[in-house]
């Protein structure tokens, strides 16, 4: 990932087809961008390359990495996910053992009902469409999940290429739920719905106790990250 603010050193950013015909690149004044780790920054779709070029083009005198979420995701796919693919798959599969949707409140009644109304349909979808059945409990004490369901979950995670696996990683780690992540990947829900599911408890707390600056900032940050990942997925599919 890009982490440091740097001076703008180029005049024009543009997308260009790679000479090999195997993908697309982003050029800054005619020179191909490298990943932060100096790897070849080859992208799978023209529209993705154009969006990243637009992020570079929109920078002012300083290049601000935080304003380039699509670049960040693509760079993560190349520099972090590709060389550590097995570890990423294991990490995401591990979320099935402690998925947010499986840990429910024991009180109050209206929160219990809201969690059931919003979260249970996603677990039902995972069981019917993915053949992944996860058990539900009250409180935070760990519960065991069926090993066969976790193996099937792993198969679904492994099915994605590096660019899509990066999206799943972002969706899962931000939301705390691999089921939410897979539901977005499979187009069962969109990124906005994913945010609403992931932030259900936080939103409930804000409703009950009023705004908390830290909680509101966290919600806004998570919303921005999830929506950016949703946009990244659209670009991967050429939309």
ZIBELZI-V136810 format. One record per helix or strand of 2 or more residues. SS is the DSSP state (A for helix, B for strand). FROM is the first residue (numbers start at 0). TO is the last residue. Records with the same first field share a line. If there is no record, write none. Layout:
# ZIBELZI-V136810
SS->FROM-TO / FROM-TO
This chain:
# ZIBELZI-V136810
B->5-6 / 12-16 / 23-27 / 30-31 / 61-62 / 102-103 / 136-137
A->45-56 / 64-66 / 68-96 / 99-101 / 108-128 / 146-157 / 161-174 / 177-184 / 190-197 / 199-208 / 212-235
